[in-house]
Amino acid sequence: MKWDKLSKMQLANRVNSTPEAVDKLVHRLVEYETFDEELFKTENVLTSVRIQNTYIEATKRRKNAHHDEFWLLDDEPMQNQVQPDQSEEPVKKDSTDNLDDSKAEKAKLLPSDEAEQRMNDEFIQGFWQNYPKRQKYQEALAEYTKAREFGATEKEIIDGVKNYSKYLKAKGKGDGYTALPTTWLAGKRWQDDYDLTPETAGAKQRSPVSYESFDDSVIPF
């Protein structure tokens, strides 16, 4: 797993924390040797021999399994499973045949988790960062995905979010008047025509009547 800014935000959202807090926790886990320290410091990759062994055992059941050799740790059982025999002659990684085979395999098989990850990244970087009220992340992501699958474009939704934020500001509406992300998306509120005219001050309040100066002698009864 590549430990970058996006990964920090995703993990922080899932555990209801902050990117700074989860980053601090990860660094402690590296110090405790839960993750490989050298690979983390050089490439910002979170992995370990135990994690890779577990992953490799799981991928044995797949028809097509691909392991990124660059991230693999130098461990004998793992070499027997996924690495070619070691020799003094360097392996030619830039082989045209290997590149063609890799492209063909990727074109043939697009894992569902890869498409899901792309949608998750789009949601965080676009909708979630711009929406004025960030609550119920998973439910909002589900509604966003549904909206995109039914034909709404990313630009349409983000433009709608920005107009909604301007509307709330123009009308002086606080957090209590802001719709939850799930509600806003389910109602297709990006299609709304928002009135962005600034709210004007109401009419001045009338001065209260002073009963002390009221002369009741003029009343004919």
C-alpha positions, 0 to 999 in steps of 0.5 A, a space after each residue: 500500500 502506497 502511503 500518500 496524502 490520499 491514503 491518509 485522507 481515506 483512512 482518516 475518513 473511515 476511522 473518523 479521525 484526522 490525517 495527522 493522527 493516522 499518519 502518526 499511528 503509522 509511523 509508530 507501527 513502522 517503529 514497532 516493525 509492524 511494517 518494513 522500515 526500509 521500504 517505508 522510508 525509501 518508497 512510502 510503501 506499507 508492507 511486511 513479510 507477513 502481509 505479503 505471505 498472506 496476500 500471496 496465499 490468497 492469490 494462489 486461488 486466483 486464475 490470474 495473479 500479479 505481484 509487483 516485484 519492486 515492492 516484494 521483500 527479500 524473503 525465501 518463501 516469497 521468492 519461491 512463489 513469485 520471483 524468478 530464480 536468482 542469478 548473476 545475470 540481471 533480469 531484463 524488465 524492459 522486454 517488449 514481450 513482457 510489456 505487451 503481455 502486461 498491457 493485454 492482461 490489464 486490458 482483458 481484466 479490470 478488477 472491480 476493486 480498481 474501479 471502486 478505488 477510482 470512484 472513491 478517489 473522485 468522490 473524496 477529491 471532488 465532492 467531499 472536499 467541496 461539500 459544506 457539511 461532511 457527515 455520513 461518509 459511506 452513505 454519501 459515497 454510495 449515493 454519489 456512486 449511484 448518481 454517477 452510474 445513472 448518468 450524472 457527470 462529475 462536473 455537474 455534481 461539483 458545480 451544483 455543490 459550489 452553487 449550493 455553497 454560494 446559496 447558503 452563504 448568500 442567504 446567511 444559512 448556517 450549518 443547521 440549514 445545510 442538507 446532509 450530503 446523502 440527502 442532497 445527492 439522493 434528491 439530485 440537488 445539483 439540478 436545482 436553480 439556486 437563488 444567489 441574490 444576497 439576503 437583504 436586511 428585513 424591515 426595521 422593527 416598529 417602535 413600541 407604543 408608550 402607554 405612559 403618554 397615552 391620554 385616555 380622557 379623549 375616549 367618549 365613554 
